[in-house]
Amino acid sequence: MNVFNLLLLIFTSFSIAFALKQLDGPWNIILKFRSILMRLPYAGPFFYKMLDCYYCVSWHLGWFLAWTVFHITNIFFLVMYAFTVSIASLLLNQVMIALSRDHHE
């Protein structure tokens, strides 16, 4: 995987994580999806906790996208990309918070 693909993975994961956590989507599609996930009998609490932080959502999106889009099957690299994406998403989230704080002051 080259640098462009890694950046693509980071920004895609952050965008999806942002949409899952913050947006309702057109016609409340994402809101309904979140609601369905939360109501699952045994997995509901897992999804509730996971969707509560960018790090968790991005970690799972990182390994999933690396596996499905870039066809990475080595467990070491899947975990490495998951951690890379999750920490980058945390940093991007902090940048967004700082920018929005500066904008509102």
All heavy atoms as an XYZ file, in Angstrom:
879
protein
N       0.855     -1.171      0.000
C       0.000      0.000      0.000
C       0.899      1.231      0.000
O       1.827      1.322      0.776
C      -0.895     -0.012      1.233
C      -1.780      1.198      1.341
S      -2.862      1.232      2.775
C      -4.048      0.007      2.345
N       0.593      2.169     -0.872
C       1.397      3.388     -0.938
C       0.787      4.482     -0.070
O      -0.253      4.292      0.569
C       1.552      3.845     -2.398
C       0.219      4.090     -3.060
O      -0.754      4.425     -2.410
N       0.167      3.923     -4.371
N       1.432      5.629     -0.033
C       1.000      6.727      0.830
C      -0.384      7.231      0.425
O      -1.219      7.538      1.285
C       2.037      7.874      0.795
C       1.554      9.077      1.567
C       3.363      7.394      1.336
N      -0.639      7.309     -0.876
C      -1.949      7.772     -1.342
C      -3.061      6.856     -0.830
O      -4.089      7.332     -0.354
C      -1.986      7.847     -2.865
C      -3.342      8.221     -3.386
C      -3.790      9.527     -3.309
C      -4.174      7.260     -3.933
C      -5.058      9.872     -3.765
C      -5.436      7.592     -4.403
C      -5.881      8.910     -4.315
N      -2.854      5.550     -0.926
C      -3.876      4.611     -0.451
C      -4.058      4.703      1.061
O      -5.181      4.580      1.552
C      -3.511      3.186     -0.845
C      -3.731      2.927     -2.312
O      -4.393      3.692     -2.995
N      -3.158      1.859     -2.807
N      -2.976      4.921      1.792
C      -3.089      5.083      3.240
C      -3.882      6.337      3.583
O      -4.769      6.300      4.447
C      -1.708      5.134      3.884
C      -1.693      5.299      5.402
C      -2.397      4.125      6.077
C      -0.279      5.430      5.906
N      -3.600      7.444      2.903
C      -4.377      8.669      3.134
C      -5.838      8.481      2.742
O      -6.737      8.969      3.425
C      -3.763      9.839      2.366
C      -2.450     10.370      2.907
C      -1.879     11.425      1.960
C      -2.622     10.930      4.296
N      -6.052      7.782      1.658
C      -7.421      7.480      1.244
C      -8.139      6.660      2.316
O      -9.291      6.944      2.660
C      -7.407      6.732     -0.089
C      -8.752      6.391     -0.705
C      -9.485      7.668     -1.099
C      -8.567      5.492     -1.902
N      -7.456      5.667      2.858
C      -8.024      4.843      3.924
C      -8.332      5.676      5.157
O      -9.403      5.544      5.762
C      -7.054      3.710      4.266
C      -7.465      2.722      5.349
C      -8.671      1.914      4.902
C      -6.310      1.795      5.686
N      -7.422      6.570      5.535
C      -7.624      7.416      6.719
C      -8.816      8.337      6.540
O      -9.708      8.396      7.394
C      -6.344      8.223      7.023
C      -5.256      7.300      7.566
C      -6.631      9.354      7.997
C      -3.894      7.941      7.670
N      -8.867      9.065      5.421
C      -9.949     10.021      5.224
C     -11.295      9.341      4.974
O     -12.333      9.851      5.393
C      -9.611     11.006      4.106
C      -8.578     12.016      4.518
C      -7.344     12.054      3.904
C      -8.826     12.906      5.542
C      -6.390     12.975      4.286
C      -7.886     13.830      5.941
C      -6.656     13.866      5.312
N     -11.283      8.196      4.330
C     -12.529      7.452      4.137
C     -13.063      6.960      5.470
O     -14.255      7.099      5.760
C     -12.308      6.266      3.179
O     -11.818      6.753      1.940
C     -13.595      5.494      2.965
N     -12.185      6.412      6.286
C     -12.618      5.922      7.597
C     -13.133      7.064      8.469
O     -14.150      6.917      9.148
C     -11.471      5.211      8.313
O     -11.084      4.075      7.608
N     -12.435      8.196      8.452
C     -12.895      9.334      9.247
C     -14.234      9.837      8.755
O     -15.118     10.158      9.562
C     -11.862     10.459      9.231
C     -12.305     11.650     10.033
C     -12.302     11.601     11.416
C     -12.739     12.793      9.418
C     -12.721     12.687     12.167
C     -13.165     13.881     10.145
C     -13.155     13.826     11.531
N     -14.406      9.900      7.439
C     -15.676     10.384      6.883
C     -16.837      9.466      7.262
O     -17.914      9.936      7.654
C     -15.584     10.492      5.369
O     -14.589     11.389      5.007
N     -16.615      8.168      7.161
C     -17.675      7.224      7.527
C     -17.950      7.285      9.027
O     -19.105      7.266      9.460
C     -17.316      5.795      7.070
C     -17.270      5.727      5.549
C     -18.321      4.789      7.617
C     -16.728      4.421      5.003
N     -16.877      7.383      9.821
C     -17.046      7.482     11.274
C     -17.808      8.752     11.636
O     -18.708      8.720     12.489
C     -15.690      7.462     11.971
N     -17.477      9.865     10.995
C     -18.192     11.117     11.242
C     -19.666     10.978     10.875
O     -20.547     11.406     11.624
C     -17.552     12.259     10.455
C     -18.205     13.585     10.690
C     -17.904     14.320     11.822
C     -19.114     14.086      9.788
C     -18.515     15.540     12.051
C     -19.733     15.298      9.996
C     -19.431     16.038     11.141
N     -19.933     10.365      9.733
C     -21.328     10.183      9.313
C     -22.088      9.291     10.292
O     -23.225      9.599     10.663
C     -21.373      9.584      7.910
N     -21.460      8.200     10.723
C     -22.135      7.291     11.654
C     -22.388      7.930     13.014
O     -23.397      7.663     13.657
C     -21.320      6.010     11.834
C     -21.334      5.027     10.681
C     -20.370      3.889     10.948
C     -22.736      4.493     10.452
N     -21.453      8.766     13.470
C     -21.572      9.359     14.795
C     -22.404     10.634     14.814
O     -23.149     10.860     15.748
C     -20.190      9.694     15.355
C     -19.452      8.525     15.929
C     -18.166      8.953     16.576
C     -18.275      9.979     17.644
N     -19.116      9.748     18.767
N     -22.272     11.475     13.804
C     -22.794     12.832     13.894
C     -23.987     13.148     12.996
O     -24.757     14.040     13.312
C     -21.681     13.833     13.563
C     -20.450     13.700     14.417
C     -20.686     14.093     15.861
O     -21.591     14.857     16.166
N     -19.885     13.545     16.749
N     -24.104     12.466     11.885
C     -25.113     12.852     10.902
C     -26.333     11.934     10.953
O     -26.231     10.778     11.342
C     -24.514     12.816      9.493
C     -23.290     13.697      9.259
C     -22.781     13.510      7.849
C     -23.603     15.149      9.530
N     -27.457     12.483     10.562
C     -28.673     11.675     10.451
C     -28.869     11.169      9.032
O     -29.566     10.194      8.820
C     -29.898     12.481     10.879
C     -29.868     12.804     12.358
O     -29.198     12.070     13.107
O     -30.516     13.786     12.758
N     -28.280     11.858      8.074
C     -28.378     11.433      6.684
C     -29.662     11.904      6.031
O     -30.591     12.353      6.701
N     -29.711     11.770      4.722
C     -30.957     12.140      4.026
C     -32.060     11.157      4.405
O     -31.825      9.949      4.497
C     -30.583     12.037      2.546
C     -29.404     11.120      2.507
C     -28.697     11.286      3.817
N     -33.205     11.683      4.658
C     -34.378     10.904      5.072
C     -34.094     10.070      6.329
O     -34.674      9.008      6.532
C     -34.871      9.994      3.943
C     -35.178     10.743      2.693
C     -36.217     11.581      2.472
C     -34.409     10.733      1.501
N     -36.140     12.098      1.206
C     -35.034     11.584      0.584
C     -33.237     10.085      1.112
C     -34.550     11.817     -0.689
C     -32.751     10.321     -0.152
C     -33.414     11.165     -1.028
N     -33.167     10.546      7.147
C     -32.801      9.890      8.416
C     -32.316      8.450      8.241
O     -32.494      7.613      9.131
C     -33.955      9.936      9.413
C     -34.237     11.341      9.879
O     -33.332     12.158      9.977
N     -35.491     11.623     10.162
N     -31.682      8.169      7.118
C     -31.212      6.806      6.849
C     -30.166      6.366      7.870
O     -30.251      5.256      8.410
C     -30.646      6.706      5.409
C     -31.771      6.866      4.390
C     -29.913      5.395      5.200
C     -31.294      6.965      2.967
N     -29.183      7.223      8.135
C     -28.125      6.852      9.073
C     -28.682      6.758     10.489
O     -28.307      5.872     11.256
C     -26.948      7.840      8.981
C     -26.341      7.795      7.577
C     -25.885      7.532     10.028
C     -25.282      8.835      7.321
N     -29.601      7.645     10.829
C     -30.244      7.591     12.141
C     -31.001      6.279     12.322
O     -30.912      5.631     13.374
C     -31.189      8.780     12.315
C     -31.972      8.846     13.612
C     -31.026      9.059     14.784
C     -33.003      9.947     13.533
N     -31.713      5.849     11.303
C     -32.446      4.583     11.372
C     -31.480      3.401     11.472
O     -31.738      2.447     12.212
C     -33.356      4.432     10.153
C     -34.517      5.402     10.165
C     -35.324      5.326      8.888
C     -36.382      6.410      8.880
N     -37.095      6.482      7.611
N     -30.365      3.466     10.735
C     -29.360      2.411     10.796
C     -28.773      2.310     12.205
O     -28.633      1.218     12.754
C     -28.268      2.680      9.762
C     -27.144      1.692      9.777
C     -27.349      0.395      9.347
C     -25.883      2.061     10.221
C     -26.308     -0.529      9.352
C     -24.846      1.156     10.229
C     -25.066     -0.147      9.797
N     -28.428      3.470     12.801
C     -27.926      3.478     14.179
C     -28.951      2.915     15.138
O     -28.629      2.147     16.046
C     -27.572      4.911     14.604
C     -26.196      5.328     14.290
C     -25.802      6.600     15.025
N     -26.795      7.650     15.012
C     -26.744      8.735     14.238
N     -25.740      8.916     13.432
N     -27.688      9.638     14.298
N     -30.199      3.270     14.942
C     -31.271      2.786     15.812
C     -31.418      1.266     15.727
O     -31.593      0.591     16.749
C     -32.583      3.470     15.429
O     -33.635      2.984     16.202
N     -31.331      0.730     14.519
C     -31.409     -0.730     14.344
C     -30.233     -1.413     15.034
O     -30.390     -2.423     15.720
C     -31.460     -1.088     12.840
C     -32.798     -0.665     12.245
C     -31.217     -2.578     12.624
C     -32.862     -0.736     10.734
N     -29.028     -0.852     14.869
C     -27.851     -1.428     15.514
C     -27.988     -1.436     17.033
O     -27.611     -2.400     17.697
C     -26.589     -0.657     15.123
C     -26.053     -0.857     13.728
C     -24.838      0.040     13.501
C     -25.693     -2.305     13.478
N     -28.521     -0.362     17.591
C     -28.639     -0.254     19.052
C     -29.671     -1.222     19.618
O     -29.583     -1.617     20.773
C     -29.024      1.164     19.466
C     -28.121      2.231     18.996
S     -26.498      2.128     19.702
C     -25.702      3.439     18.845
N     -30.652     -1.586     18.807
C     -31.725     -2.465     19.300
C     -31.444     -3.946     19.136
O     -32.256     -4.771     19.552
C     -33.036     -2.117     18.596
C     -33.641     -0.824     19.131
C     -35.004     -0.561     18.548
N     -34.817      0.154     17.275
C     -35.438     -0.153     16.148
N     -36.288     -1.131     16.104
N     -35.211      0.526     15.061
N     -30.297     -4.307     18.560
C     -29.963     -5.725     18.440
C     -29.812     -6.333     19.831
O     -29.200     -5.729     20.708
C     -28.676     -5.902     17.633
C     -28.761     -5.527     16.157
C     -27.391     -5.600     15.520
C     -29.733     -6.429     15.433
N     -30.369     -7.524     20.055
C     -30.424     -8.072     21.415
C     -29.082     -8.159     22.139
O     -28.952     -7.690     23.250
C     -31.018     -9.466     21.220
C     -31.659     -9.451     19.894
C     -30.982     -8.388     19.083
N     -28.080     -8.750     21.541
C     -26.822     -8.929     22.245
C     -25.733     -7.976     21.757
O     -24.811     -7.659     22.502
C     -26.331    -10.378     22.104
C     -27.298    -11.343     22.714
C     -28.135    -12.110     21.925
C     -27.408    -11.464     24.083
C     -29.040    -12.988     22.480
C     -28.313    -12.337     24.669
C     -29.123    -13.098     23.859
O     -30.020    -13.952     24.421
N     -25.842     -7.529     20.529
C     -24.820     -6.653     19.954
C     -25.127     -5.174     20.190
O     -24.260     -4.330     19.981
C     -24.683     -6.924     18.466
N     -26.317     -4.843     20.625
C     -26.704     -3.447     20.839
C     -25.754     -2.677     21.745
O     -25.288     -1.592     21.385
N     -25.431     -3.207     22.952
C     -24.492     -2.487     23.818
C     -23.107     -2.318     23.189
O     -22.457     -1.289     23.374
C     -24.414     -3.361     25.073
C     -25.699     -4.112     25.085
C     -26.045     -4.330     23.644
N     -22.657     -3.306     22.433
C     -21.370     -3.203     21.741
C     -21.391     -2.044     20.760
O     -20.474     -1.216     20.733
C     -21.040     -4.508     21.017
C     -19.899     -4.388     20.049
C     -18.595     -4.338     20.498
C     -20.150     -4.303     18.684
C     -17.542     -4.210     19.601
C     -19.103     -4.180     17.783
C     -17.796     -4.131     18.242
N     -22.438     -1.969     19.937
C     -22.516     -0.896     18.952
C     -22.702      0.458     19.623
O     -22.195      1.466     19.146
C     -23.632     -1.157     17.944
C     -23.294     -2.224     16.963
C     -24.011     -3.400     16.918
C     -22.243     -2.067     16.073
C     -23.695     -4.395     16.011
C     -21.912     -3.046     15.163
C     -22.644     -4.214     15.133
N     -23.428      0.502     20.735
C     -23.595      1.761     21.462
C     -22.246      2.282     21.942
O     -21.917      3.444     21.767
C     -24.539      1.571     22.651
C     -24.682      2.812     23.481
C     -25.501      3.854     23.055
C     -23.984      2.959     24.677
C     -25.623      5.005     23.805
C     -24.100      4.106     25.425
C     -24.918      5.127     24.988
O     -25.033      6.268     25.729
N     -21.443      1.399     22.537
C     -20.115      1.807     23.024
C     -19.179      2.133     21.866
O     -18.391      3.083     21.947
C     -19.509      0.705     23.897
C     -20.215      0.547     25.220
C     -19.609     -0.587     26.012
C     -20.384     -0.817     27.295
N     -19.858     -1.977     28.031
N     -19.257      1.338     20.802
C     -18.373      1.571     19.669
C     -18.685      2.897     18.985
O     -17.779      3.649     18.620
C     -18.474      0.441     18.648
C     -17.463      0.587     17.525
S     -17.576     -0.669     16.264
C     -19.028     -0.158     15.379
N     -19.952      3.219     18.811
C     -20.331      4.443     18.121
C     -20.174      5.679     19.001
O     -20.469      6.784     18.575
C     -21.766      4.338     17.604
C     -21.971      3.348     16.466
C     -23.449      3.204     16.149
C     -21.200      3.767     15.230
N     -19.709      5.488     20.220
C     -19.540      6.606     21.137
C     -18.214      7.330     20.936
O     -18.054      8.444     21.411
C     -19.670      6.104     22.581
C     -19.849      7.237     23.548
O     -20.537      8.211     23.201
O     -19.299      7.141     24.655
N     -17.239      6.704     20.266
C     -15.937      7.369     20.107
C     -15.395      7.159     18.691
O     -15.627      6.129     18.075
C     -14.932      6.866     21.141
S     -14.343      5.196     20.875
N     -14.679      8.178     18.210
C     -14.078      8.095     16.881
C     -13.013      7.018     16.818
O     -12.842      6.371     15.790
C     -13.447      9.435     16.485
C     -14.448     10.410     15.957
C     -14.888     11.465     16.725
C     -14.953     10.261     14.680
C     -15.817     12.356     16.246
C     -15.884     11.138     14.188
C     -16.316     12.192     14.979
O     -17.236     13.056     14.500
N     -12.279      6.846     17.900
C     -11.201      5.865     17.902
C     -11.750      4.466     17.636
O     -11.216      3.728     16.804
C     -10.457      5.909     19.252
C      -9.214      5.076     19.271
C      -8.025      5.576     18.763
C      -9.221      3.793     19.784
C      -6.869      4.821     18.765
C      -8.069      3.030     19.796
C      -6.902      3.544     19.282
O      -5.771      2.791     19.285
N     -12.820      4.103     18.321
C     -13.394      2.752     18.174
C     -13.979      2.532     16.779
O     -13.724      1.518     16.146
C     -14.467      2.520     19.230
S     -13.891      2.744     20.911
N     -14.770      3.483     16.338
C     -15.394      3.353     15.017
C     -14.322      3.291     13.934
O     -14.363      2.438     13.052
C     -16.370      4.523     14.749
C     -16.920      4.455     13.345
C     -17.491      4.530     15.750
N     -13.340      4.177     14.026
C     -12.291      4.219     13.011
C     -11.409      2.979     13.050
O     -10.925      2.534     12.013
C     -11.427      5.466     13.197
O     -12.212      6.612     13.011
N     -11.184      2.423     14.231
C     -10.372      1.213     14.329
C     -11.031      0.078     13.555
O     -10.395     -0.595     12.752
C     -10.189      0.812     15.794
C      -9.091     -0.169     15.993
C      -7.793      0.115     16.248
C      -9.199     -1.608     15.931
N      -7.073     -1.054     16.356
C      -7.910     -2.121     16.162
C     -10.229     -2.498     15.702
C      -7.640     -3.484     16.180
C      -9.962     -3.850     15.709
C      -8.684     -4.336     15.945
N     -12.322     -0.112     13.788
C     -13.031     -1.184     13.089
C     -13.173     -0.886     11.596
O     -13.070     -1.790     10.765
C     -14.394     -1.437     13.732
C     -14.285     -2.070     15.078
N     -13.914     -3.377     15.252
C     -14.488     -1.574     16.320
C     -13.892     -3.675     16.529
N     -14.236     -2.589     17.209
N     -13.399      0.366     11.242
C     -13.454      0.717      9.825
C     -12.096      0.544      9.156
O     -12.022      0.139      7.996
C     -13.926      2.162      9.653
C     -15.405      2.406      9.866
C     -15.687      3.898      9.929
C     -16.220      1.752      8.777
N     -11.019      0.827      9.894
C      -9.673      0.705      9.343
C      -9.349     -0.710      8.910
O      -8.916     -0.942      7.777
N      -9.569     -1.683      9.805
C      -9.248     -3.061      9.410
C     -10.231     -3.565      8.362
O      -9.852     -4.288      7.449
C      -9.169     -4.010     10.615
C     -10.456     -4.371     11.267
C     -10.967     -3.838     12.404
C     -11.399     -5.358     10.837
N     -12.164     -4.423     12.705
C     -12.457     -5.362     11.757
C     -11.456     -6.237      9.748
C     -13.562     -6.198     11.637
C     -12.559     -7.069      9.631
C     -13.589     -7.052     10.570
N     -11.508     -3.158      8.485
C     -12.508     -3.641      7.530
C     -12.221     -3.118      6.119
O     -12.269     -3.875      5.142
C     -13.909     -3.241      7.991
C     -14.985     -3.748      7.084
C     -15.350     -5.079      7.105
C     -15.621     -2.896      6.205
C     -16.331     -5.560      6.254
C     -16.609     -3.367      5.360
C     -16.964     -4.705      5.379
N     -11.930     -1.830      5.994
C     -11.640     -1.267      4.674
C     -10.317     -1.777      4.117
O     -10.205     -2.018      2.916
C     -11.638      0.260      4.736
C     -13.003      0.911      4.954
C     -12.844      2.412      5.136
C     -13.942      0.612      3.811
N      -9.315     -1.945      4.976
C      -8.041     -2.495      4.496
C      -8.236     -3.909      3.975
O      -7.625     -4.313      2.983
C      -7.011     -2.471      5.622
N      -9.102     -4.663      4.618
C      -9.366     -6.045      4.209
C     -10.207     -6.109      2.946
O      -9.902     -6.861      2.017
C     -10.052     -6.775      5.363
C     -10.431     -8.183      5.084
C      -9.623     -9.198      4.637
C     -11.726     -8.755      5.238
N     -10.337    -10.353      4.518
C     -11.644    -10.110      4.883
C     -12.950     -8.249      5.661
C     -12.736    -10.959      4.928
C     -14.029     -9.097      5.715
C     -13.912    -10.441      5.343
N     -11.283     -5.315      2.884
C     -12.204     -5.419      1.755
C     -11.752     -4.631      0.527
O     -11.836     -5.132     -0.589
C     -13.618     -4.947      2.150
O     -13.542     -3.611      2.646
C     -14.227     -5.881      3.168
N     -11.275     -3.411      0.705
C     -10.938     -2.561     -0.433
C      -9.532     -2.854     -0.948
O      -9.313     -2.968     -2.153
C     -11.078     -1.065     -0.063
C     -10.628     -0.183     -1.204
C     -12.516     -0.759      0.323
N      -8.578     -2.989     -0.030
C      -7.190     -3.173     -0.441
C      -6.747     -4.623     -0.379
O      -5.585     -4.921     -0.648
C      -6.277     -2.286      0.407
C      -6.570     -0.819      0.222
C      -7.133     -0.081      1.241
C      -6.302     -0.196     -0.976
C      -7.411      1.258      1.077
C      -6.573      1.147     -1.155
C      -7.136      1.873     -0.126
N      -7.622     -5.523     -0.016
C      -7.376     -6.976     -0.024
C      -6.147     -7.374      0.794
O      -5.381     -8.244      0.387
C      -7.253     -7.493     -1.458
C      -8.404     -7.095     -2.316
N      -9.672     -7.600     -2.140
C      -8.491     -6.212     -3.338
C     -10.489     -7.053     -3.022
N      -9.795     -6.214     -3.765
N      -5.996     -6.733      1.931
C      -4.898     -7.079      2.831
C      -5.383     -8.208      3.730
O      -6.411     -8.083      4.400
C      -4.468     -5.857      3.655
C      -3.901     -4.792      2.716
C      -3.458     -6.246      4.730
C      -3.647     -3.475      3.355
N      -4.661     -9.305      3.730
C      -5.084    -10.460      4.520
C      -4.137    -10.781      5.671
O      -4.469    -11.600      6.518
C      -5.213    -11.703      3.619
O      -3.965    -11.918      2.954
C      -6.313    -11.511      2.591
N      -2.995    -10.143      5.710
C      -2.047    -10.358      6.793
C      -2.582     -9.683      8.058
O      -2.826     -8.473      8.073
C      -0.690     -9.775      6.399
C       0.387    -10.056      7.407
O       0.157     -9.995      8.608
N       1.580    -10.341      6.912
N      -2.766    -10.450      9.124
C      -3.355     -9.935     10.360
C      -2.522     -8.783     10.926
O      -3.071     -7.787     11.402
C      -3.490    -11.063     11.410
C      -4.434    -12.146     10.909
C      -3.960    -10.521     12.741
C      -5.851    -11.693     10.698
N      -1.204     -8.910     10.879
C      -0.334     -7.852     11.397
C      -0.618     -6.528     10.694
O      -0.756     -5.480     11.346
C       1.140     -8.238     11.228
C       2.086     -7.130     11.603
C       2.338     -6.840     12.936
C       2.707     -6.376     10.625
C       3.201     -5.821     13.288
C       3.569     -5.350     10.969
C       3.817     -5.073     12.295
N      -0.704     -6.549      9.367
C      -0.947     -5.316      8.618
C      -2.373     -4.804      8.824
O      -2.591     -3.594      8.857
C      -0.640     -5.504      7.136
C       0.825     -5.584      6.849
C       1.390     -6.755      6.394
C       1.641     -4.493      7.061
C       2.745     -6.838      6.144
C       3.001     -4.560      6.814
C       3.555     -5.738      6.358
N      -3.333     -5.708      8.962
C      -4.700     -5.265      9.246
C      -4.761     -4.500     10.563
O      -5.376     -3.435     10.651
C      -5.656     -6.464      9.295
C      -6.056     -7.074      7.964
C      -6.916     -8.303      8.203
C      -6.798     -6.068      7.110
N      -4.119     -5.040     11.582
C      -4.110     -4.368     12.891
C      -3.318     -3.070     12.818
O      -3.725     -2.047     13.392
C      -3.558     -5.320     13.972
C      -3.323     -4.591     15.280
C      -4.498     -6.493     14.168
N      -2.201     -3.073     12.098
C      -1.396     -1.866     11.956
C      -2.193     -0.751     11.267
O      -2.207      0.395     11.719
C      -0.128     -2.159     11.152
C       0.795     -0.968     11.039
S       2.238     -1.296     10.037
C       1.522     -1.402      8.415
N      -2.888     -1.092     10.197
C      -3.703     -0.083      9.516
C      -4.862      0.365     10.390
O      -5.235      1.539     10.379
C      -4.209     -0.604      8.174
C      -3.130     -0.690      7.136
C      -2.862     -1.873      6.479
C      -2.362      0.417      6.810
C      -1.855     -1.961      5.532
C      -1.355      0.341      5.866
C      -1.106     -0.848      5.240
O      -0.117     -0.923      4.301
N      -5.430     -0.530     11.156
C      -6.531     -0.163     12.051
C      -6.061      0.862     13.077
O      -6.735      1.870     13.318
C      -7.088     -1.403     12.737
N      -4.905      0.631     13.686
C      -4.389      1.584     14.665
C      -3.984      2.903     14.009
O      -4.211      3.977     14.573
C      -3.207      0.992     15.436
C      -3.624      0.065     16.532
C      -3.209     -1.253     16.523
C      -4.435      0.492     17.560
C      -3.589     -2.120     17.532
C      -4.819     -0.355     18.572
C      -4.404     -1.674     18.568
N      -3.398      2.844     12.831
C      -3.007      4.061     12.121
C      -4.225      4.910     11.791
O      -4.235      6.125     12.012
C      -2.251      3.707     10.822
O      -1.120      2.912     11.155
C      -1.812      4.945     10.078
N      -5.255      4.270     11.285
C      -6.479      4.989     10.924
C      -7.162      5.550     12.159
O      -7.644      6.683     12.161
C      -7.422      4.047     10.134
C      -8.807      4.603     10.047
C      -6.855      3.806      8.757
N      -7.195      4.783     13.236
C      -7.905      5.245     14.424
C      -7.212      6.440     15.067
O      -7.887      7.390     15.479
C      -8.076      4.110     15.422
O      -6.832      3.587     15.805
N      -5.893      6.431     15.158
C      -5.208      7.580     15.757
C      -5.303      8.794     14.845
O      -5.461      9.926     15.312
C      -3.749      7.257     16.137
C      -3.206      8.313     17.099
C      -2.858      7.165     14.931
C      -3.833      8.313     18.439
N      -5.258      8.594     13.532
C      -5.417      9.710     12.600
C      -6.824     10.291     12.705
O      -6.999     11.517     12.657
C      -5.133      9.254     11.172
N      -7.826      9.458     12.885
C      -9.194      9.945     13.046
C      -9.353     10.734     14.337
O     -10.055     11.744     14.380
C     -10.188      8.784     13.036
O     -10.268      8.237     11.757
N      -8.705     10.264     15.399
C      -8.732     11.021     16.657
C      -8.114     12.396     16.471
O      -8.653     13.406     16.955
C      -7.948     10.260     17.728
C      -8.742      9.597     18.827
C      -7.834      8.804     19.734
C      -9.560     10.561     19.599
N      -6.996     12.456     15.782
C      -6.343     13.747     15.527
C      -7.208     14.644     14.647
O      -7.340     15.847     14.917
C      -4.975     13.528     14.887
C      -3.926     12.862     15.772
C      -2.675     12.536     14.959
C      -3.589     13.730     16.956
N      -7.799     14.083     13.609
C      -8.687     14.878     12.746
C      -9.899     15.388     13.518
O     -10.344     16.518     13.313
C      -9.137     14.040     11.547
C      -8.096     13.800     10.469
C      -8.606     12.785      9.459
C      -7.745     15.105      9.783
N     -10.421     14.575     14.419
C     -11.549     15.005     15.239
C     -11.146     16.170     16.140
O     -11.897     17.135     16.288
C     -12.064     13.831     16.076
C     -13.271     14.208     16.888
O     -14.175     14.866     16.401
N     -13.277     13.799     18.134
N      -9.956     16.102     16.731
C      -9.489     17.204     17.582
C      -9.264     18.477     16.770
O      -9.541     19.581     17.257
C      -8.212     16.794     18.322
C      -8.437     15.719     19.357
C      -9.487     16.120     20.377
O      -9.500     17.228     20.884
N     -10.394     15.196     20.652
N      -8.777     18.341     15.548
C      -8.611     19.503     14.675
C      -9.976     20.115     14.364
O     -10.143     21.343     14.414
C      -7.874     19.109     13.371
C      -7.959     20.207     12.324
C      -6.433     18.764     13.666
N     -10.959     19.282     14.071
C     -12.304     19.795     13.794
C     -12.893     20.497     15.008
O     -13.541     21.537     14.882
C     -13.229     18.667     13.331
C     -12.965     18.231     11.929
S     -14.104     16.983     11.346
C     -15.677     17.732     11.620
N     -12.681     19.953     16.196
C     -13.179     20.579     17.422
C     -12.498     21.936     17.621
O     -13.156     22.929     17.940
C     -12.955     19.658     18.628
C     -13.907     18.461     18.564
C     -13.148     20.415     19.947
C     -13.611     17.390     19.591
N     -11.185     21.985     17.434
C     -10.457     23.237     17.598
C     -10.902     24.278     16.568
O     -11.078     25.453     16.911
C      -8.952     22.984     17.483
N     -11.096     23.852     15.337
C     -11.541     24.793     14.305
C     -12.949     25.305     14.576
O     -13.245     26.482     14.367
C     -11.460     24.148     12.925
C     -10.064     23.902     12.380
C     -10.134     23.146     11.064
C      -9.310     25.206     12.212
N     -13.820     24.434     15.028
C     -15.188     24.878     15.309
C     -15.221     25.769     16.540
O     -16.019     26.699     16.611
C     -16.128     23.679     15.485
O     -15.801     22.959     16.633
N     -14.351     25.519     17.519
C     -14.272     26.363     18.710
C     -13.777     27.751     18.328
O     -14.321     28.757     18.782
C     -13.342     25.750     19.742
C     -13.392     26.409     21.088
C     -12.510     25.761     22.124
N     -12.631     24.305     22.116
C     -11.592     23.473     22.117
N     -10.367     23.942     22.146
N     -11.776     22.176     22.107
N     -12.754     27.821     17.478
C     -12.242     29.111     17.025
C     -13.274     29.866     16.198
O     -13.374     31.081     16.257
C     -10.969     28.930     16.193
C      -9.792     28.473     17.043
O      -9.864     28.611     18.285
O      -8.821     27.966     16.467
N     -14.046     29.140     15.450
C     -15.061     29.758     14.594
C     -16.205     30.331     15.419
O     -16.753     31.378     15.068
C     -15.586     28.717     13.606
C     -16.654     29.220     12.712
N     -16.421     30.202     11.751
C     -17.968     28.927     12.622
C     -17.552     30.454     11.115
N     -18.497     29.686     11.616
N     -16.557     29.679     16.521
C     -17.688     30.132     17.330
C     -17.307     31.214     18.318
O     -18.181     31.853     18.890
C     -18.301     28.951     18.088
C     -18.984     27.976     17.180
N     -20.076     28.305     16.434
C     -18.720     26.679     16.900
C     -20.471     27.263     15.732
N     -19.653     26.255     15.990
N     -16.023     31.441     18.545
C     -15.620     32.476     19.513
C     -15.568     33.831     18.902
O     -15.568     34.133     17.820
C     -14.255     32.132     20.107
C     -14.332     30.934     21.000
C     -12.974     30.568     21.561
O     -11.960     31.168     21.176
O     -12.936     29.666     22.392
